[in-house]
Each structure stands twice: as structure tokens, then as C-alpha cells.
């Protein structure tokens, strides 16, 4: 399957002031597009050419670094745009909140752990909520990796590559992560991914 760049599910200025139009123009229109274009070039004539995106990501991990980097980032970003919405944050859907409390102690603890995972990710990477062995975990990964290649299913991710926040927050990654959790997360989409992960 070839990769295509999806339209954003909102306008470029819909997430302001927490994520600017300029950030989304660079991040979506240029960075994500580059992963799509590079990924398509690297996918051609490989054993994964006719597989699903998840199969390409899992199959190329540790075997074809160039393809994995671009396919992994394409996978991550396809979800990243949907993990955010205008006027996000706020209360969590009931079933998701219950699962988070059971797995991580409290919603506040989850938020704190998630922000810490993003802050402590050295260099480029992602902070995650994922389902592993029926439980929700908080983790982080380097570069384009995701829980998908570590036997877990991601349900929320925050991009901590500098291109995701440097225009708006400069070197203040903790402030970006706090704004993401408090004002941007689309918890309904997270809840939907949690339901799918538990099937």
C-alpha cells in the first residue's frame, strides 16, 4: 500500500494558542509529507509493498531502518493529528477513566507520568499511553518508534521532536506537554483506540 498525507481534521489555526498555525504548516504540510514521500520511495520493490501500514512498521523494524523511520513516523502522525482537537483536554470518557485509574492509580498520576515520559525522552521521540497485557502503561520511545513494535498498542502519543513545539515553546518541552494534556488531547479518540486495543 502506498502512503498518503491526510488532511488535518481541523484548520491550521484551530489549535491556537497552544499549537500555532505556523507549527502545523511546517509539521503537517512539510515534515509529515516528507515521511510520506520518502516512505513511498523506500517501500517500492520491498517485501512489504502490498502490506498494511501496521504490517510495514512491524516488519521493517530492525530490518530496513530507512523504511521503518518513515513508515513509523507516518503511522505515528496519522494518529497524532486525531489525538488533538480544538478545546481538547477536560474530562475523560467513563470507561477510559476507569481503566486508567485501575492501571495507573489516578488520572492525575497518569498525566504526571505522561508529561514526565515526554520530558525525560532524550533527543527526539514520543511519549505514550499504550495497552500492554490488558493494562494501560505510560512509556516513551526514541525517534519514530512506537509501542506497536514493543508488543503494545498505542492509544495516545505526543510528539516530542523539536519541530512539534520549538516554534511555539522554544526549549520549554515541559510547558508544551502540559498544554497538550490540558488543552489539546481528544480523549474521545483515545477512548475509541482503547476499546479497539482491548478487542
Beta strands, then each sheet from edge to edge (+ up, - down):
strand 1: 125-132
strand 2: 135-142
strand 3: 153-159
sheet 1: 2+ 1- 3+
end
